[in-house]
Amino acid sequence: MSKAVRVSDTPYGVDVTATKAYFWCACGQSSTQPFCDGSHKGTEFTPIKYVADESKRVFFCGCKQTANQPLCDGSHNNNK
């Protein structure tokens, strides 16, 4: 299994809208971080769909190592 590119050492704070779907970049290659732009094509990676349960600010993982995909779980603090 390939390892995703570590894009950021901090999460991306995004104001999401209730019931809207967002597609988080799992590979780290997207130029529209933290969201997918299709750069994963031809790899084993696929974007992770996130549907907001309410309108609020959430923190999408930037290091791509979270166990709580697509949201940050603090993994960026490990193994820098």
ROPA-820502 format. One record per atom (N, C-alpha, C, CB): x, y, z; atom name; residue number from 1. Coordinates in nm, 2 decimals. Atoms other than C-alpha are relative to their C-alpha. Glycine has a CB too. Example, Ala and Ser with C-alpha at 12.3 -4.5 7.8 and 13.67 -1.06 7.14 Angstrom:
+--------+--------+--------+------+-----+
:   east :  north :     up : atom :   n :
+--------+--------+--------+------+-----+
:   0.09 :  -0.12 :   0.00 :    N :   1 :
:   1.23 :  -0.45 :   0.78 :   CA :   1 :
:   0.09 :   0.12 :   0.00 :    C :   1 :
:  -0.10 :   0.00 :   0.12 :   CB :   1 :
:  -0.09 :  -0.11 :   0.00 :    N :   2 :
:   1.37 :  -0.11 :   0.71 :   CA :   2 :
:  -0.08 :   0.11 :   0.08 :    C :   2 :
:   0.04 :   0.05 :  -0.14 :   CB :   2 :
+--------+--------+--------+------+-----+
END
This chain:
+--------+--------+--------+------+-----+
:   east :  north :     up : atom :   n :
+--------+--------+--------+------+-----+
:   0.08 :  -0.12 :   0.00 :    N :   1 :
:   0.00 :   0.00 :   0.00 :   CA :   1 :
:   0.09 :   0.12 :   0.00 :    C :   1 :
:  -0.09 :   0.00 :   0.12 :   CB :   1 :
:  -0.08 :  -0.12 :   0.01 :    N :   2 :
:   0.13 :   0.34 :  -0.09 :   CA :   2 :
:  -0.04 :   0.09 :   0.12 :    C :   2 :
:  -0.03 :   0.08 :  -0.13 :   CB :   2 :
:   0.02 :  -0.10 :  -0.11 :    N :   3 :
:   0.16 :   0.62 :   0.17 :   CA :   3 :
:  -0.04 :   0.13 :  -0.07 :    C :   3 :
:   0.12 :   0.01 :   0.09 :   CB :   3 :
:   0.05 :  -0.13 :   0.04 :    N :   4 :
:  -0.03 :   0.94 :   0.12 :   CA :   4 :
:   0.10 :   0.11 :   0.02 :    C :   4 :
:  -0.13 :   0.04 :   0.06 :   CB :   4 :
:  -0.10 :  -0.12 :  -0.01 :    N :   5 :
:   0.17 :   1.27 :   0.07 :   CA :   5 :
:  -0.05 :   0.08 :   0.12 :    C :   5 :
:   0.00 :   0.08 :  -0.13 :   CB :   5 :
:   0.03 :  -0.09 :  -0.12 :    N :   6 :
:   0.18 :   1.47 :   0.40 :   CA :   6 :
:  -0.01 :   0.14 :  -0.06 :    C :   6 :
:   0.10 :  -0.02 :   0.11 :   CB :   6 :
:   0.01 :  -0.13 :   0.06 :    N :   7 :
:   0.04 :   1.80 :   0.28 :   CA :   7 :
:   0.02 :   0.11 :   0.10 :    C :   7 :
:  -0.14 :   0.01 :  -0.06 :   CB :   7 :
:   0.00 :  -0.11 :  -0.10 :    N :   8 :
:   0.01 :   2.00 :   0.61 :   CA :   8 :
:   0.03 :  -0.06 :   0.13 :    C :   8 :
:  -0.13 :   0.08 :   0.00 :   CB :   8 :
:  -0.02 :   0.04 :  -0.14 :    N :   9 :
:   0.12 :   1.97 :   0.97 :   CA :   9 :
:  -0.11 :   0.05 :   0.09 :    C :   9 :
:   0.13 :   0.05 :   0.05 :   CB :   9 :
:   0.12 :  -0.05 :  -0.07 :    N :  10 :
:  -0.21 :   2.13 :   1.07 :   CA :  10 :
:  -0.13 :  -0.04 :  -0.08 :    C :  10 :
:   0.01 :   0.15 :   0.03 :   CB :  10 :
:   0.13 :   0.03 :   0.07 :    N :  11 :
:  -0.58 :   2.05 :   0.99 :   CA :  11 :
:  -0.05 :   0.13 :  -0.08 :    C :  11 :
:  -0.10 :  -0.05 :   0.10 :   CB :  11 :
:   0.07 :  -0.11 :   0.07 :    N :  12 :
:  -0.79 :   2.26 :   0.75 :   CA :  12 :
:  -0.13 :   0.02 :   0.06 :    C :  12 :
:  -0.01 :  -0.04 :  -0.15 :   CB :  12 :
:   0.13 :  -0.04 :  -0.05 :    N :  13 :
:  -1.07 :   2.44 :   0.92 :   CA :  13 :
:  -0.09 :   0.04 :  -0.11 :    C :  13 :
:   0.01 :   0.11 :   0.11 :   CB :  13 :
:   0.09 :  -0.03 :   0.11 :    N :  14 :
:  -1.37 :   2.45 :   0.69 :   CA :  14 :
:  -0.14 :   0.02 :   0.05 :    C :  14 :
:   0.00 :  -0.11 :  -0.11 :   CB :  14 :
:   0.14 :  -0.02 :  -0.04 :    N :  15 :
:  -1.72 :   2.59 :   0.74 :   CA :  15 :
:  -0.08 :  -0.08 :  -0.10 :    C :  15 :
:  -0.04 :   0.15 :   0.00 :   CB :  15 :
:   0.08 :   0.09 :   0.08 :    N :  16 :
:  -1.95 :   2.31 :   0.61 :   CA :  16 :
:  -0.14 :   0.04 :   0.01 :    C :  16 :
:   0.03 :  -0.14 :   0.03 :   CB :  16 :
:   0.14 :  -0.02 :   0.01 :    N :  17 :
:  -2.31 :   2.33 :   0.51 :   CA :  17 :
:  -0.08 :  -0.12 :   0.02 :    C :  17 :
:  -0.04 :   0.07 :  -0.13 :   CB :  17 :
:   0.08 :   0.12 :  -0.03 :    N :  18 :
:  -2.57 :   2.09 :   0.65 :   CA :  18 :
:  -0.05 :  -0.07 :  -0.13 :    C :  18 :
:  -0.12 :   0.03 :   0.09 :   CB :  18 :
:   0.04 :   0.09 :   0.11 :    N :  19 :
:  -2.65 :   1.80 :   0.41 :   CA :  19 :
:   0.09 :   0.00 :  -0.12 :    C :  19 :
:  -0.14 :   0.02 :  -0.03 :   CB :  19 :
:  -0.09 :  -0.01 :   0.12 :    N :  20 :
:  -2.38 :   1.90 :   0.16 :   CA :  20 :
:   0.11 :  -0.10 :   0.01 :    C :  20 :
:   0.06 :   0.14 :  -0.01 :   CB :  20 :
:  -0.11 :   0.10 :   0.01 :    N :  21 :
:  -2.13 :   1.64 :   0.05 :   CA :  21 :
:   0.13 :   0.06 :  -0.04 :    C :  21 :
:  -0.03 :  -0.12 :  -0.10 :   CB :  21 :
:  -0.13 :  -0.04 :   0.03 :    N :  22 :
:  -1.76 :   1.70 :   0.05 :   CA :  22 :
:   0.09 :  -0.12 :  -0.02 :    C :  22 :
:   0.06 :   0.09 :   0.12 :   CB :  22 :
:  -0.08 :   0.11 :   0.03 :    N :  23 :
:  -1.49 :   1.48 :  -0.09 :   CA :  23 :
:   0.15 :   0.04 :   0.03 :    C :  23 :
:  -0.01 :  -0.04 :  -0.15 :   CB :  23 :
:  -0.14 :  -0.03 :  -0.06 :    N :  24 :
:  -1.16 :   1.48 :   0.11 :   CA :  24 :
:   0.10 :  -0.08 :  -0.08 :    C :  24 :
:   0.00 :  -0.04 :   0.15 :   CB :  24 :
:  -0.11 :   0.06 :   0.07 :    N :  25 :
:  -0.84 :   1.41 :  -0.07 :   CA :  25 :
:   0.08 :  -0.09 :   0.09 :    C :  25 :
:   0.10 :   0.11 :  -0.06 :   CB :  25 :
:  -0.07 :   0.10 :  -0.09 :    N :  26 :
:  -0.69 :   1.09 :   0.07 :   CA :  26 :
:   0.15 :  -0.02 :  -0.05 :    C :  26 :
:  -0.07 :  -0.13 :  -0.01 :   CB :  26 :
:  -0.13 :   0.03 :   0.05 :    N :  27 :
:  -0.38 :   1.08 :  -0.15 :   CA :  27 :
:   0.11 :   0.11 :   0.03 :    C :  27 :
:   0.00 :  -0.02 :  -0.15 :   CB :  27 :
:  -0.09 :  -0.12 :  -0.02 :    N :  28 :
:  -0.23 :   1.43 :  -0.08 :   CA :  28 :
:   0.05 :   0.06 :  -0.12 :    C :  28 :
:   0.12 :  -0.05 :   0.08 :   CB :  28 :
:  -0.05 :  -0.06 :   0.13 :    N :  29 :
:  -0.18 :   1.51 :  -0.45 :   CA :  29 :
:  -0.09 :   0.12 :  -0.05 :    C :  29 :
:   0.00 :  -0.11 :  -0.10 :   CB :  29 :
:   0.10 :  -0.11 :   0.05 :    N :  30 :
:  -0.48 :   1.75 :  -0.49 :   CA :  30 :
:   0.06 :   0.14 :   0.01 :    C :  30 :
:  -0.13 :  -0.02 :   0.07 :   CB :  30 :
:  -0.04 :  -0.14 :  -0.01 :    N :  31 :
:  -0.41 :   2.11 :  -0.57 :   CA :  31 :
:  -0.11 :   0.09 :   0.07 :    C :  31 :
:   0.03 :   0.06 :  -0.14 :   CB :  31 :
:   0.11 :  -0.07 :  -0.06 :    N :  32 :
:  -0.74 :   2.20 :  -0.40 :   CA :  32 :
:  -0.02 :  -0.05 :   0.14 :    C :  32 :
:  -0.13 :  -0.01 :  -0.08 :   CB :  32 :
:   0.01 :   0.06 :  -0.13 :    N :  33 :
:  -0.66 :   2.07 :  -0.05 :   CA :  33 :
:  -0.09 :   0.08 :   0.09 :    C :  33 :
:   0.14 :   0.00 :   0.07 :   CB :  33 :
:  -0.01 :   0.15 :  -0.03 :    N :  34 :
:  -0.82 :   1.94 :   0.16 :   CA :  34 :
:  -0.09 :  -0.08 :  -0.09 :    C :  34 :
:  -0.04 :  -0.02 :   0.14 :   CB :  34 :
:   0.10 :   0.07 :   0.08 :    N :  35 :
:  -1.06 :   1.84 :  -0.12 :   CA :  35 :
:   0.06 :  -0.06 :  -0.12 :    C :  35 :
:  -0.11 :   0.09 :  -0.04 :   CB :  35 :
:  -0.04 :   0.08 :   0.11 :    N :  36 :
:  -1.02 :   1.60 :  -0.41 :   CA :  36 :
:  -0.01 :   0.08 :  -0.13 :    C :  36 :
:  -0.07 :  -0.13 :  -0.01 :   CB :  36 :
:   0.01 :  -0.06 :   0.13 :    N :  37 :
:  -0.94 :   1.73 :  -0.76 :   CA :  37 :
:   0.02 :  -0.10 :  -0.11 :    C :  37 :
:   0.10 :   0.12 :  -0.02 :   CB :  37 :
:  -0.02 :   0.11 :   0.09 :    N :  38 :
:  -0.90 :   1.39 :  -0.92 :   CA :  38 :
:   0.14 :  -0.04 :  -0.03 :    C :  38 :
:  -0.06 :   0.04 :  -0.13 :   CB :  38 :
:  -0.14 :   0.03 :   0.02 :    N :  39 :
:  -0.52 :   1.38 :  -0.89 :   CA :  39 :
:   0.03 :  -0.15 :   0.04 :    C :  39 :
:   0.08 :   0.09 :   0.08 :   CB :  39 :
:  -0.03 :   0.14 :  -0.04 :    N :  40 :
:  -0.55 :   1.02 :  -0.74 :   CA :  40 :
:  -0.02 :  -0.10 :  -0.11 :    C :  40 :
:  -0.09 :  -0.03 :   0.11 :   CB :  40 :
:   0.03 :   0.10 :   0.11 :    N :  41 :
:  -0.65 :   0.87 :  -1.08 :   CA :  41 :
:   0.13 :  -0.08 :  -0.03 :    C :  41 :
:  -0.05 :   0.08 :  -0.12 :   CB :  41 :
:  -0.11 :   0.08 :   0.03 :    N :  42 :
:  -0.43 :   0.58 :  -1.15 :   CA :  42 :
:   0.08 :  -0.05 :   0.12 :    C :  42 :
:   0.10 :   0.07 :  -0.09 :   CB :  42 :
:  -0.06 :   0.05 :  -0.12 :    N :  43 :
:  -0.34 :   0.52 :  -0.79 :   CA :  43 :
:  -0.10 :  -0.09 :   0.08 :    C :  43 :
:   0.04 :   0.12 :   0.09 :   CB :  43 :
:   0.09 :   0.08 :  -0.08 :    N :  44 :
:  -0.49 :   0.30 :  -0.52 :   CA :  44 :
:  -0.09 :   0.09 :   0.09 :    C :  44 :
:   0.08 :  -0.10 :   0.09 :   CB :  44 :
:   0.08 :  -0.09 :  -0.09 :    N :  45 :
:  -0.64 :   0.61 :  -0.34 :   CA :  45 :
:  -0.13 :   0.04 :  -0.06 :    C :  45 :
:   0.08 :   0.12 :   0.03 :   CB :  45 :
:   0.13 :  -0.05 :   0.04 :    N :  46 :
:  -1.00 :   0.72 :  -0.36 :   CA :  46 :
:  -0.04 :   0.11 :   0.10 :    C :  46 :
:  -0.11 :  -0.11 :  -0.01 :   CB :  46 :
:   0.04 :  -0.11 :  -0.10 :    N :  47 :
:  -1.15 :   1.04 :  -0.20 :   CA :  47 :
:  -0.10 :  -0.06 :   0.10 :    C :  47 :
:  -0.06 :   0.12 :  -0.08 :   CB :  47 :
:   0.10 :   0.04 :  -0.11 :    N :  48 :
:  -1.35 :   1.00 :   0.12 :   CA :  48 :
:  -0.11 :   0.10 :   0.01 :    C :  48 :
:   0.08 :   0.00 :   0.14 :   CB :  48 :
:   0.12 :  -0.09 :   0.00 :    N :  49 :
:  -1.70 :   1.14 :   0.12 :   CA :  49 :
:  -0.04 :   0.03 :   0.14 :    C :  49 :
:  -0.12 :  -0.07 :  -0.07 :   CB :  49 :
:   0.04 :  -0.05 :  -0.13 :    N :  50 :
:  -1.81 :   1.35 :   0.41 :   CA :  50 :
:  -0.13 :   0.08 :  -0.02 :    C :  50 :
:   0.11 :   0.09 :   0.07 :   CB :  50 :
:   0.12 :  -0.08 :   0.01 :    N :  51 :
:  -2.17 :   1.47 :   0.45 :   CA :  51 :
:  -0.02 :   0.07 :   0.13 :    C :  51 :
:  -0.12 :  -0.10 :  -0.04 :   CB :  51 :
:   0.02 :  -0.08 :  -0.12 :    N :  52 :
:  -2.22 :   1.75 :   0.70 :   CA :  52 :
:  -0.14 :  -0.03 :   0.06 :    C :  52 :
:   0.02 :   0.15 :  -0.03 :   CB :  52 :
:   0.12 :   0.03 :  -0.07 :    N :  53 :
:  -2.48 :   1.66 :   0.96 :   CA :  53 :
:  -0.07 :   0.13 :   0.04 :    C :  53 :
:   0.02 :  -0.09 :   0.12 :   CB :  53 :
:   0.05 :  -0.13 :  -0.03 :    N :  54 :
:  -2.52 :   2.03 :   1.04 :   CA :  54 :
:   0.10 :   0.10 :  -0.05 :    C :  54 :
:  -0.02 :   0.02 :   0.16 :   CB :  54 :
:  -0.09 :  -0.11 :   0.04 :    N :  55 :
:  -2.37 :   2.37 :   0.94 :   CA :  55 :
:   0.09 :   0.03 :   0.12 :    C :  55 :
:  -0.08 :   0.12 :  -0.06 :   CB :  55 :
:  -0.09 :  -0.03 :  -0.11 :    N :  56 :
:  -2.06 :   2.42 :   1.15 :   CA :  56 :
:   0.14 :   0.00 :  -0.06 :    C :  56 :
:  -0.01 :  -0.11 :   0.11 :   CB :  56 :
:  -0.14 :   0.01 :   0.04 :    N :  57 :
:  -1.68 :   2.44 :   1.13 :   CA :  57 :
:   0.06 :  -0.14 :   0.04 :    C :  57 :
:   0.09 :   0.11 :   0.07 :   CB :  57 :
:  -0.06 :   0.13 :  -0.03 :    N :  58 :
:  -1.50 :   2.10 :   1.10 :   CA :  58 :
:   0.15 :   0.02 :  -0.04 :    C :  58 :
:  -0.07 :  -0.11 :  -0.07 :   CB :  58 :
:  -0.14 :  -0.01 :   0.03 :    N :  59 :
:  -1.13 :   2.03 :   1.07 :   CA :  59 :
:   0.04 :  -0.13 :  -0.07 :    C :  59 :
:   0.08 :   0.01 :   0.13 :   CB :  59 :
:  -0.05 :   0.11 :   0.09 :    N :  60 :
:  -1.02 :   1.81 :   0.78 :   CA :  60 :
:   0.15 :  -0.02 :   0.01 :    C :  60 :
:  -0.04 :   0.03 :  -0.15 :   CB :  60 :
:  -0.14 :   0.04 :  -0.02 :    N :  61 :
:  -0.70 :   1.62 :   0.82 :   CA :  61 :
:   0.09 :   0.05 :  -0.12 :    C :  61 :
:   0.01 :  -0.15 :   0.01 :   CB :  61 :
:  -0.09 :  -0.04 :   0.10 :    N :  62 :
:  -0.40 :   1.77 :   0.64 :   CA :  62 :
:   0.12 :  -0.09 :  -0.01 :    C :  62 :
:   0.05 :   0.14 :   0.03 :   CB :  62 :
:  -0.12 :   0.09 :   0.00 :    N :  63 :
:  -0.13 :   1.51 :   0.73 :   CA :  63 :
:  -0.03 :  -0.13 :  -0.07 :    C :  63 :
:   0.05 :  -0.02 :   0.14 :   CB :  63 :
:   0.05 :   0.12 :   0.06 :    N :  64 :
:  -0.34 :   1.23 :   0.58 :   CA :  64 :
:   0.03 :  -0.13 :   0.08 :    C :  64 :
:   0.07 :  -0.01 :  -0.14 :   CB :  64 :
:  -0.03 :   0.12 :  -0.08 :    N :  65 :
:  -0.25 :   1.00 :   0.87 :   CA :  65 :
:  -0.11 :  -0.03 :   0.10 :    C :  65 :
:   0.13 :   0.02 :   0.07 :   CB :  65 :
:   0.11 :   0.01 :  -0.10 :    N :  66 :
:  -0.58 :   1.04 :   1.07 :   CA :  66 :
:  -0.06 :  -0.14 :   0.00 :    C :  66 :
:  -0.10 :   0.10 :  -0.02 :   CB :  66 :
:   0.08 :   0.13 :  -0.01 :    N :  67 :
:  -0.76 :   0.72 :   1.19 :   CA :  67 :
:  -0.15 :   0.04 :  -0.01 :    C :  67 :
:   0.03 :  -0.07 :   0.13 :   CB :  67 :
:   0.14 :  -0.05 :   0.01 :    N :  68 :
:  -1.08 :   0.93 :   1.17 :   CA :  68 :
:  -0.03 :   0.07 :  -0.13 :    C :  68 :
:  -0.03 :   0.09 :   0.12 :   CB :  68 :
:   0.02 :  -0.06 :   0.13 :    N :  69 :
:  -1.09 :   1.00 :   0.80 :   CA :  69 :
:  -0.14 :   0.05 :  -0.03 :    C :  69 :
:   0.04 :  -0.09 :  -0.11 :   CB :  69 :
:  -0.10 :  -0.10 :   0.05 :    N :  70 :
:  -1.15 :   1.26 :   0.68 :   CA :  70 :
:   0.03 :   0.11 :   0.10 :    C :  70 :
:  -0.06 :   0.07 :  -0.12 :   CB :  70 :
:  -0.02 :  -0.11 :  -0.10 :    N :  71 :
:  -1.15 :   1.46 :   1.01 :   CA :  71 :
:   0.13 :  -0.02 :   0.07 :    C :  71 :
:  -0.11 :   0.00 :   0.09 :   CB :  71 :
:  -0.12 :   0.01 :  -0.08 :    N :  72 :
:  -0.84 :   1.54 :   1.21 :   CA :  72 :
:  -0.02 :  -0.07 :   0.13 :    C :  72 :
:   0.05 :   0.15 :   0.02 :   CB :  72 :
:   0.00 :   0.06 :  -0.13 :    N :  73 :
:  -0.76 :   1.33 :   1.51 :   CA :  73 :
:   0.13 :   0.03 :   0.08 :    C :  73 :
:  -0.02 :  -0.16 :  -0.02 :   CB :  73 :
:  -0.13 :  -0.04 :  -0.07 :    N :  74 :
:  -0.43 :   1.49 :   1.61 :   CA :  74 :
:   0.12 :  -0.07 :  -0.05 :    C :  74 :
:  -0.02 :  -0.01 :   0.14 :   CB :  74 :
:  -0.11 :   0.08 :   0.05 :    N :  75 :
:  -0.21 :   1.25 :   1.42 :   CA :  75 :
:   0.12 :   0.08 :  -0.05 :    C :  75 :
:  -0.05 :  -0.10 :  -0.11 :   CB :  75 :
:  -0.11 :  -0.08 :   0.05 :    N :  76 :
:  -0.01 :   1.54 :   1.28 :   CA :  76 :
:   0.10 :   0.03 :   0.11 :    C :  76 :
:  -0.06 :   0.13 :  -0.06 :   CB :  76 :
:  -0.10 :  -0.02 :  -0.11 :    N :  77 :
:   0.15 :   1.57 :   1.62 :   CA :  77 :
:   0.09 :  -0.12 :   0.02 :    C :  77 :
:  -0.08 :   0.02 :   0.13 :   CB :  77 :
:  -0.09 :   0.12 :  -0.01 :    N :  78 :
:   0.31 :   1.22 :   1.58 :   CA :  78 :
:   0.09 :  -0.01 :  -0.12 :    C :  78 :
:  -0.09 :  -0.12 :   0.01 :   CB :  78 :
:  -0.10 :   0.03 :   0.11 :    N :  79 :
:   0.61 :   1.13 :   1.37 :   CA :  79 :
:   0.02 :   0.11 :  -0.10 :    C :  79 :
:  -0.06 :  -0.12 :  -0.08 :   CB :  79 :
:  -0.03 :  -0.11 :   0.09 :    N :  80 :
:   0.69 :   1.47 :   1.22 :   CA :  80 :
:   0.13 :  -0.02 :  -0.06 :    C :  80 :
:  -0.01 :   0.14 :   0.07 :   CB :  80 :
+--------+--------+--------+------+-----+
END
